[in-house]
């Protein structure tokens, strides 16, 4: 890896080869208004330092429309994005995509999809938008919790029954 000393400001250095640098960004928020067509043709990087595909992604994210987005977190499983979109534009939220993320604007659901880097792409209608995002815990997770509690209760009941049998013997 090339020495980055003096090129980018260092945020963290444990002097064991682990260094985190501040990378300049056009807008501070982790949400971007992007050209939908340019976003849709991006390819997933073939390997970790795939400069060609990473540069193409960076160009779409950092050199896109002159329309900053504001991202506000409402906890670990909810956030809001405010942005003005023109026709042919979308929002990218640089948060890991998961099918449990859902988005709404004006009470209408919006599709949330995975972009080339595994972040969330949201196609919203043109105009001033306030997009609410929520991580809706899947039914499987709820069922898993119920089954885990039931299993723990069964183990406790069997342990108690075993202790009673030992005392009787």
Residue frames as a rotation matrix with the C-alpha (Angstrom) as fourth column:
UNK 1
0.584 0.811 0.000 0.00
0.811 -0.584 0.000 0.00
0.000 0.000 -1.000 0.00
UNK 2
-0.059 -0.601 0.797 1.34
0.521 -0.699 -0.489 3.43
0.851 0.387 0.354 -0.89
UNK 3
-0.583 -0.217 -0.783 2.32
0.798 -0.337 -0.500 5.77
-0.155 -0.916 0.370 1.90
UNK 4
0.251 0.791 0.558 -0.48
0.768 -0.513 0.384 8.31
0.590 0.332 -0.736 2.38
UNK 5
0.085 -0.267 -0.960 1.42
0.872 -0.446 0.201 10.42
-0.482 -0.854 0.195 4.96
UNK 6
-0.665 -0.355 -0.657 1.02
0.177 -0.929 0.324 14.11
-0.726 0.099 0.681 4.22
UNK 7
-0.915 0.374 0.154 -1.64
0.130 -0.089 0.988 13.54
0.383 0.923 0.033 1.54
UNK 8
0.146 0.989 0.019 -4.71
0.080 -0.031 0.996 12.96
0.986 -0.144 -0.084 3.71
UNK 9
-0.193 -0.186 0.963 -5.18
-0.877 -0.408 -0.255 13.94
0.440 -0.894 -0.084 7.37
UNK 10
-0.669 -0.122 -0.733 -4.82
0.129 0.952 -0.276 11.01
0.732 -0.279 -0.622 9.77
UNK 11
0.257 0.824 0.505 -7.82
-0.628 -0.255 0.736 10.34
0.735 -0.506 0.452 12.02
UNK 12
0.822 0.017 0.570 -6.42
-0.471 0.583 0.662 7.25
-0.321 -0.812 0.487 13.75
UNK 13
0.293 -0.773 -0.562 -3.03
-0.477 0.391 -0.787 5.54
0.828 0.499 -0.254 13.84
UNK 14
0.966 0.066 0.249 -2.22
-0.250 0.462 0.851 2.71
-0.059 -0.884 0.463 16.26
UNK 15
0.200 -0.970 -0.137 1.39
-0.974 -0.213 0.083 2.59
-0.109 0.117 -0.987 14.94
UNK 16
-0.317 -0.240 0.918 0.86
-0.183 0.965 0.189 -1.08
-0.931 -0.108 -0.350 14.03
UNK 17
-0.974 -0.118 0.195 -0.09
0.170 0.193 0.966 -0.46
-0.151 0.974 -0.168 10.42
UNK 18
-0.139 0.986 0.093 -3.74
0.990 0.135 0.048 0.42
0.035 0.099 -0.994 11.11
UNK 19
-0.866 -0.185 -0.464 -4.35
0.200 -0.980 0.017 3.95
-0.458 -0.078 0.886 9.90
UNK 20
0.148 0.930 0.335 -7.63
0.955 -0.046 -0.292 5.70
-0.256 0.364 -0.896 9.14
UNK 21
-0.882 -0.471 0.019 -7.50
0.445 -0.819 0.363 8.79
-0.155 0.328 0.932 6.95
UNK 22
0.021 0.859 -0.512 -10.06
0.121 -0.510 -0.852 11.56
-0.992 -0.044 -0.115 6.47
UNK 23
-0.628 -0.116 0.769 -11.19
0.757 0.137 0.639 11.41
-0.180 0.984 0.002 2.87
UNK 24
-0.823 0.329 -0.464 -12.59
-0.286 -0.944 -0.163 14.68
-0.492 -0.002 0.871 1.54
UNK 25
-0.436 0.784 0.441 -16.25
0.857 0.512 -0.063 14.54
-0.276 0.350 -0.895 0.58
UNK 26
-0.660 0.251 0.708 -18.42
0.342 -0.739 0.581 16.94
0.668 0.626 0.402 -1.35
UNK 27
0.167 0.767 0.620 -21.21
-0.573 -0.436 0.694 16.93
0.802 -0.471 0.366 1.25
UNK 28
-0.631 -0.515 0.580 -20.88
-0.758 0.250 -0.602 15.76
0.165 -0.820 -0.549 4.87
UNK 29
0.205 0.796 0.569 -24.08
-0.828 0.451 -0.333 13.66
-0.522 -0.403 0.752 4.98
UNK 30
-0.761 -0.436 0.481 -24.04
-0.198 0.862 0.466 9.99
-0.618 0.259 -0.742 4.01
UNK 31
0.231 0.836 0.498 -26.92
0.592 0.286 -0.754 10.58
-0.772 0.469 -0.428 1.60
UNK 32
-0.756 -0.530 -0.384 -26.51
-0.029 -0.560 0.828 11.75
-0.654 0.637 0.408 -1.98
UNK 33
0.591 0.776 -0.218 -28.73
-0.246 -0.084 -0.966 12.85
-0.768 0.625 0.142 -4.83
UNK 34
-0.562 -0.794 0.232 -27.45
-0.081 0.332 0.940 10.99
-0.823 0.509 -0.251 -7.90
UNK 35
-0.211 0.422 -0.882 -28.30
-0.977 -0.125 0.173 10.56
-0.037 0.898 0.439 -11.56
UNK 36
0.430 0.497 0.754 -30.34
-0.547 0.807 -0.221 7.33
-0.718 -0.318 0.619 -11.67
UNK 37
0.963 -0.048 -0.265 -29.06
-0.210 0.480 -0.852 6.23
0.168 0.876 0.453 -15.09
UNK 38
0.100 -0.995 0.012 -25.41
-0.662 -0.075 -0.746 6.63
0.743 0.067 -0.666 -14.01
UNK 39
-0.200 -0.111 0.973 -26.09
-0.927 0.342 -0.152 4.74
-0.316 -0.933 -0.171 -10.75
UNK 40
0.672 0.642 0.368 -27.81
-0.502 0.761 -0.411 1.89
-0.544 0.092 0.834 -12.57
UNK 41
0.836 -0.378 -0.398 -24.86
-0.226 0.424 -0.877 1.10
0.500 0.823 0.269 -14.86
UNK 42
0.068 -0.849 0.524 -22.28
-0.985 -0.142 -0.102 0.88
0.161 -0.509 -0.845 -12.06
UNK 43
0.428 -0.024 -0.904 -20.69
-0.113 0.990 -0.080 -2.51
0.897 0.137 0.421 -11.50
UNK 44
0.983 -0.101 0.153 -19.77
-0.130 0.204 0.970 -4.15
-0.130 -0.974 0.188 -8.23
UNK 45
0.242 -0.965 -0.106 -15.98
-0.970 -0.243 0.002 -3.99
-0.028 0.102 -0.994 -7.70
UNK 46
0.605 -0.062 -0.794 -14.24
-0.314 0.898 -0.309 -7.18
0.732 0.436 0.524 -8.80
UNK 47
0.095 -0.629 -0.771 -11.70
0.830 0.478 -0.287 -7.01
0.549 -0.613 0.568 -5.96
UNK 48
0.382 0.148 -0.912 -10.84
0.852 -0.437 0.287 -4.73
-0.356 -0.887 -0.293 -2.99
UNK 49
-0.166 -0.500 -0.850 -8.67
0.099 -0.866 0.490 -2.29
-0.981 -0.003 0.193 -4.92
UNK 50
-0.120 0.274 0.954 -10.59
0.974 0.217 0.061 -2.25
-0.191 0.937 -0.293 -8.20
UNK 51
-0.652 -0.261 -0.712 -9.68
0.295 -0.952 0.078 1.36
-0.698 -0.159 0.698 -8.99
UNK 52
-0.950 0.281 0.139 -11.67
0.062 -0.264 0.963 1.46
0.307 0.923 0.233 -12.22
UNK 53
-0.152 0.969 -0.195 -15.03
0.592 0.247 0.767 0.48
0.792 0.001 -0.611 -10.70
UNK 54
-0.009 0.091 -0.996 -14.41
0.960 -0.279 -0.034 2.34
-0.281 -0.956 -0.085 -7.43
UNK 55
-0.869 -0.345 -0.354 -13.56
0.232 -0.917 0.324 5.54
-0.437 0.200 0.877 -9.34
UNK 56
-0.700 0.684 0.204 -16.75
0.163 -0.125 0.979 5.20
0.695 0.718 -0.024 -11.38
UNK 57
0.142 0.755 -0.640 -18.77
0.890 0.186 0.417 4.84
0.434 -0.628 -0.646 -8.16
UNK 58
-0.300 -0.346 -0.889 -16.99
0.767 -0.641 -0.010 7.81
-0.567 -0.685 0.458 -6.57
UNK 59
-0.988 -0.060 0.141 -17.73
0.140 -0.727 0.673 9.92
0.062 0.684 0.726 -9.65
UNK 60
-0.258 0.965 0.045 -21.47
0.409 0.067 0.910 9.17
0.875 0.254 -0.412 -9.40
UNK 61
0.321 0.396 -0.860 -21.56
0.930 0.042 0.366 9.84
0.181 -0.917 -0.355 -5.63
UNK 62
-0.034 -0.462 -0.886 -19.23
0.697 -0.646 0.311 12.83
-0.716 -0.607 0.344 -5.31
UNK 63
-0.900 -0.314 -0.302 -19.59
0.007 -0.704 0.710 14.48
-0.436 0.637 0.636 -8.74
UNK 64
-0.437 0.834 0.338 -23.34
0.899 0.397 0.184 14.26
0.019 0.384 -0.923 -9.10
UNK 65
0.250 0.669 0.700 -26.10
0.599 -0.674 0.431 16.87
0.760 0.312 -0.570 -9.04
UNK 66
-0.797 -0.491 0.352 -25.53
0.106 -0.687 -0.719 20.08
0.595 -0.535 0.599 -7.10
UNK 67
0.214 0.935 0.283 -28.25
-0.507 -0.142 0.850 19.12
0.835 -0.325 0.444 -4.61
UNK 68
-0.799 -0.585 0.138 -27.13
-0.415 0.369 -0.832 18.31
0.435 -0.722 -0.538 -1.07
UNK 69
0.231 0.826 -0.515 -29.17
0.067 0.515 0.855 15.84
0.971 -0.232 0.064 0.94
UNK 70
-0.337 -0.251 0.907 -29.63
-0.862 -0.305 -0.405 16.03
0.378 -0.919 -0.113 4.70
UNK 71
-0.027 0.264 -0.964 -29.66
0.127 0.958 0.259 12.77
0.991 -0.116 -0.060 6.65
UNK 72
-0.213 0.055 0.975 -31.00
-0.912 -0.370 -0.178 12.66
0.351 -0.927 0.129 10.22
UNK 73
-0.682 -0.037 -0.731 -30.84
0.121 0.979 -0.163 9.53
0.721 -0.200 -0.663 12.36
UNK 74
0.103 0.781 0.616 -33.85
-0.812 -0.291 0.505 8.79
0.574 -0.553 0.605 14.54
UNK 75
0.478 -0.051 0.877 -32.18
-0.649 0.653 0.391 5.89
-0.592 -0.756 0.279 16.31
UNK 76
-0.522 -0.798 0.301 -30.38
-0.401 0.541 0.739 2.76
-0.753 0.265 -0.603 15.14
UNK 77
-0.616 0.338 0.712 -33.31
0.621 0.764 0.174 1.61
-0.485 0.550 -0.680 13.03
UNK 78
0.538 0.802 0.260 -34.77
0.811 -0.407 -0.420 4.81
-0.231 0.437 -0.870 11.59
UNK 79
-0.593 -0.674 -0.441 -33.61
0.474 -0.735 0.485 7.86
-0.651 0.078 0.755 9.67
UNK 80
0.654 0.752 -0.082 -34.89
0.425 -0.455 -0.783 10.67
-0.626 0.477 -0.617 7.50
UNK 81
-0.560 -0.762 0.326 -33.49
0.726 -0.261 0.636 12.11
-0.399 0.593 0.699 4.29
UNK 82
0.560 0.650 -0.514 -34.44
0.260 -0.726 -0.637 15.53
-0.787 0.223 -0.575 2.99
UNK 83
-0.637 -0.765 0.092 -33.49
0.314 -0.148 0.938 16.38
-0.704 0.626 0.335 -0.58
UNK 84
0.332 0.642 -0.691 -34.67
-0.548 -0.465 -0.695 18.04
-0.768 0.610 0.198 -3.78
UNK 85
-0.404 -0.404 0.820 -34.75
0.363 0.752 0.550 15.66
-0.840 0.520 -0.157 -6.73
UNK 86
-0.258 0.279 -0.925 -35.09
-0.857 -0.508 0.085 16.49
-0.446 0.815 0.370 -10.40
UNK 87
0.845 0.534 -0.031 -36.53
-0.479 0.728 -0.491 13.99
-0.240 0.430 0.871 -12.89
UNK 88
0.681 -0.577 -0.452 -34.07
-0.053 0.576 -0.815 11.14
0.731 0.579 0.362 -13.45
UNK 89
-0.350 -0.806 0.477 -32.49
-0.615 -0.186 -0.766 11.44
0.707 -0.562 -0.430 -10.01
UNK 90
0.530 0.405 -0.745 -32.41
0.281 0.745 0.605 9.06
0.800 -0.530 0.281 -7.05
UNK 91
0.549 -0.361 0.754 -31.10
-0.817 -0.422 0.393 9.01
0.176 -0.832 -0.527 -3.50
UNK 92
0.168 -0.537 -0.827 -28.21
0.209 0.839 -0.502 6.87
0.963 -0.089 0.253 -2.29
UNK 93
0.751 -0.007 0.661 -27.97
-0.639 -0.262 0.723 6.35
0.168 -0.965 -0.201 1.46
UNK 94
-0.037 -0.884 -0.465 -24.52
-0.470 0.426 -0.773 5.09
0.882 0.190 -0.432 2.34
UNK 95
-0.128 0.148 0.981 -25.77
-0.901 0.397 -0.177 2.58
-0.416 -0.906 0.082 4.88
UNK 96
-0.947 -0.305 0.097 -25.56
-0.245 0.885 0.396 -1.18
-0.206 0.351 -0.913 4.27
UNK 97
-0.263 0.869 -0.419 -28.52
-0.831 0.017 0.556 -2.46
0.491 0.495 0.717 2.32
UNK 98
-0.954 0.171 0.247 -30.78
0.026 0.867 -0.498 -5.01
-0.300 -0.469 -0.831 3.96
UNK 99
-0.652 0.749 0.116 -34.17
0.301 0.116 0.947 -6.09
0.696 0.652 -0.301 2.65
UNK 100
-0.069 0.637 -0.768 -35.66
0.997 0.073 -0.029 -5.12
0.037 -0.767 -0.640 6.04
UNK 101
-0.765 -0.152 -0.626 -35.06
0.220 -0.975 -0.032 -1.41
-0.605 -0.162 0.779 5.29
UNK 102
0.014 0.832 0.555 -38.25
1.000 -0.001 -0.023 0.28
-0.019 0.555 -0.832 4.04
UNK 103
-0.909 -0.326 -0.259 -38.75
0.311 -0.945 0.097 3.84
-0.276 0.007 0.961 2.78
UNK 104
0.150 0.976 0.161 -41.75
0.976 -0.120 -0.184 6.16
-0.161 0.184 -0.970 2.48
UNK 105
-0.949 -0.288 -0.128 -42.31
0.270 -0.952 0.141 9.64
-0.163 0.099 0.982 1.15
UNK 106
-0.653 0.757 -0.020 -45.60
-0.736 -0.628 0.252 11.44
0.178 0.179 0.968 1.52
UNK 107
0.013 0.666 0.746 -47.10
-0.752 0.498 -0.432 8.29
-0.659 -0.555 0.507 3.00
UNK 108
0.854 0.263 -0.449 -46.28
-0.512 0.574 -0.638 6.25
0.090 0.775 0.625 -0.11
UNK 109
0.583 -0.673 0.455 -43.82
0.147 0.638 0.756 3.34
-0.799 -0.374 0.471 -0.02
UNK 110
0.559 -0.527 -0.641 -40.63
-0.829 -0.365 -0.424 3.67
-0.011 0.768 -0.641 -2.08
UNK 111
0.914 -0.301 -0.273 -38.51
0.220 0.931 -0.291 0.82
0.341 0.206 0.917 -3.39
UNK 112
0.504 -0.833 0.229 -35.17
-0.757 -0.299 0.581 0.35
-0.415 -0.466 -0.781 -1.61
UNK 113
0.972 -0.197 -0.128 -32.54
0.079 0.786 -0.613 -1.51
0.221 0.586 0.779 -3.61
UNK 114
0.475 -0.877 -0.065 -28.88
0.399 0.150 0.905 -2.45
-0.784 -0.456 0.421 -3.29
UNK 115
0.834 -0.284 -0.472 -26.43
-0.540 -0.593 -0.597 -0.34
-0.110 0.753 -0.648 -5.29
UNK 116
0.613 -0.628 -0.479 -23.06
-0.130 0.518 -0.846 -1.52
0.779 0.581 0.236 -6.66
UNK 117
-0.478 -0.831 0.284 -21.31
-0.406 -0.078 -0.910 -0.96
0.778 -0.551 -0.300 -3.31
UNK 118
-0.464 0.362 -0.808 -24.04
0.658 0.752 -0.041 -2.63
0.593 -0.551 -0.587 -1.23
UNK 119
-0.938 0.211 -0.275 -25.59
0.042 -0.720 -0.692 0.64
-0.344 -0.661 0.667 -0.04
UNK 120
-0.155 0.978 0.142 -29.25
0.687 0.210 -0.695 1.67
-0.710 -0.010 -0.704 -0.36
UNK 121
-0.993 0.004 0.118 -30.58
0.089 -0.625 0.775 3.20
0.077 0.780 0.621 -3.55
UNK 122
-0.302 0.932 -0.202 -34.01
0.575 0.009 -0.818 4.83
-0.760 -0.363 -0.539 -3.36
UNK 123
-0.798 0.160 0.581 -36.02
0.484 -0.404 0.776 5.99
0.359 0.901 0.245 -6.36
UNK 124
-0.318 0.673 -0.668 -38.19
0.599 -0.404 -0.692 8.86
-0.735 -0.619 -0.275 -5.20
UNK 125
0.477 0.548 0.687 -40.39
0.878 -0.324 -0.352 11.16
0.030 0.771 -0.636 -7.27
UNK 126
-0.435 -0.639 0.634 -39.04
0.628 -0.720 -0.296 14.56
0.646 0.269 0.714 -8.36
UNK 127
0.450 0.550 0.704 -39.45
-0.039 -0.775 0.630 17.54
0.892 -0.311 -0.327 -6.06
UNK 128
-0.355 -0.485 0.799 -38.71
-0.803 -0.279 -0.526 18.39
0.478 -0.829 -0.290 -2.45
UNK 129
0.324 0.428 -0.844 -38.78
-0.062 0.900 0.432 15.07
0.944 -0.088 0.318 -0.59
UNK 130
-0.189 -0.359 0.914 -38.68
-0.982 0.061 -0.179 13.97
0.008 -0.931 -0.364 3.01
UNK 131
0.178 0.135 -0.975 -38.01
-0.380 0.923 0.058 10.25
0.908 0.360 0.216 2.96
UNK 132
0.313 -0.020 0.950 -38.51
-0.930 0.199 0.310 8.21
-0.195 -0.980 0.044 6.12
UNK 133
-0.072 -0.383 -0.921 -36.50
-0.448 0.837 -0.313 5.01
0.891 0.390 -0.232 6.39
UNK 134
0.289 0.183 0.939 -37.14
-0.941 0.233 0.244 2.31
-0.174 -0.955 0.240 8.96
UNK 135
-0.730 -0.489 -0.476 -35.57
-0.506 0.856 -0.103 -1.06
0.458 0.166 -0.873 9.60
UNK 136
0.303 0.919 0.250 -38.63
-0.935 0.237 0.263 -3.27
0.182 -0.314 0.932 10.04
UNK 137
-0.546 -0.561 0.622 -37.62
-0.713 0.701 0.007 -6.36
-0.440 -0.440 -0.783 11.98
UNK 138
-0.462 0.348 -0.816 -38.50
-0.631 0.518 0.578 -9.40
0.624 0.781 -0.020 9.87
UNK 139
0.582 0.791 0.189 -41.05
-0.744 0.424 0.516 -11.93
0.328 -0.441 0.835 11.11
UNK 140
0.498 -0.457 -0.737 -38.32
0.223 0.889 -0.401 -14.60
0.838 0.036 0.544 11.19
UNK 141
-0.592 -0.750 0.295 -36.43
-0.053 -0.329 -0.943 -12.57
0.804 -0.574 0.155 13.82
UNK 142
-0.168 0.628 0.760 -39.54
-0.952 -0.304 0.041 -12.29
0.257 -0.717 0.649 16.01
UNK 143
0.800 0.472 -0.371 -40.21
-0.409 0.881 0.239 -16.01
0.439 -0.039 0.898 15.68
UNK 144
0.072 -0.878 -0.473 -36.58
0.252 0.475 -0.843 -16.78
0.965 -0.058 0.256 16.51
UNK 145
-0.638 -0.273 0.720 -36.82
-0.529 -0.524 -0.667 -14.73
0.560 -0.807 0.190 19.70
UNK 146
0.325 0.847 0.420 -40.01
-0.935 0.222 0.276 -16.52
0.141 -0.483 0.864 20.77
UNK 147
0.775 -0.061 -0.629 -38.48
-0.055 0.985 -0.163 -19.93
0.630 0.161 0.760 20.05
UNK 148
-0.314 -0.949 -0.015 -35.29
0.042 0.001 -0.999 -18.99
0.949 -0.314 0.040 21.96
UNK 149
-0.431 0.240 0.870 -37.30
-0.863 -0.392 -0.319 -17.95
0.264 -0.888 0.376 25.03
UNK 150
0.687 0.727 -0.017 -39.33
-0.702 0.669 0.243 -21.15
0.188 -0.155 0.970 24.82
UNK 151
0.430 -0.612 -0.664 -36.13
0.134 0.770 -0.623 -23.24
0.893 0.179 0.413 24.57
UNK 152
-0.611 -0.651 0.451 -34.65
-0.309 -0.328 -0.893 -21.49
0.729 -0.684 -0.001 27.61
UNK 153
-0.024 0.701 0.712 -37.85
-0.997 -0.069 0.034 -22.17
0.073 -0.709 0.701 29.57
UNK 154
0.822 0.278 -0.498 -37.74
-0.321 0.947 -0.001 -25.84
0.471 0.161 0.867 28.58
UNK 155
-0.080 -0.934 -0.347 -34.09
0.148 0.333 -0.931 -26.11
0.986 -0.126 0.111 29.70
UNK 156
-0.618 -0.097 0.780 -34.94
-0.670 -0.453 -0.588 -24.47
0.411 -0.886 0.215 33.03
UNK 157
0.413 0.861 0.296 -37.96
-0.908 0.362 0.213 -26.76
0.076 -0.356 0.931 33.51
UNK 158
0.705 -0.202 -0.680 -35.92
-0.030 0.949 -0.314 -29.89
0.708 0.242 0.663 32.67
UNK 159
-0.429 -0.899 0.088 -33.10
-0.059 -0.069 -0.996 -28.77
0.901 -0.432 -0.024 34.96
UNK 160
-0.357 0.390 0.849 -35.56
-0.918 -0.317 -0.240 -28.18
0.176 -0.864 0.471 37.81
UNK 161
0.740 0.656 -0.150 -37.16
-0.632 0.754 0.178 -31.58
0.230 -0.037 0.973 37.20
UNK 162
0.327 -0.716 -0.617 -33.72
0.126 0.680 -0.723 -33.22
0.937 0.158 0.312 37.25
UNK 163
-0.636 -0.542 0.549 -32.79
-0.423 -0.349 -0.836 -31.53
0.645 -0.764 -0.008 40.52
UNK 164
0.110 0.773 0.625 -36.07
-0.994 0.069 0.090 -32.73
0.027 -0.631 0.776 42.11
UNK 165
0.803 0.161 -0.574 -35.41
-0.268 0.958 -0.106 -36.30
0.532 0.239 0.812 40.95
UNK 166
-0.186 -0.952 -0.243 -31.91
0.037 0.240 -0.970 -36.20
0.982 -0.189 -0.010 42.48
UNK 167
-0.554 0.014 0.832 -33.31
-0.765 -0.403 -0.503 -35.03
0.329 -0.915 0.234 45.83
UNK 168
0.529 0.831 0.173 -35.87
-0.844 0.494 0.208 -37.85
0.087 -0.256 0.963 45.89
UNK 169
0.591 -0.321 -0.740 -33.23
-0.105 0.879 -0.465 -40.49
0.800 0.352 0.486 45.22
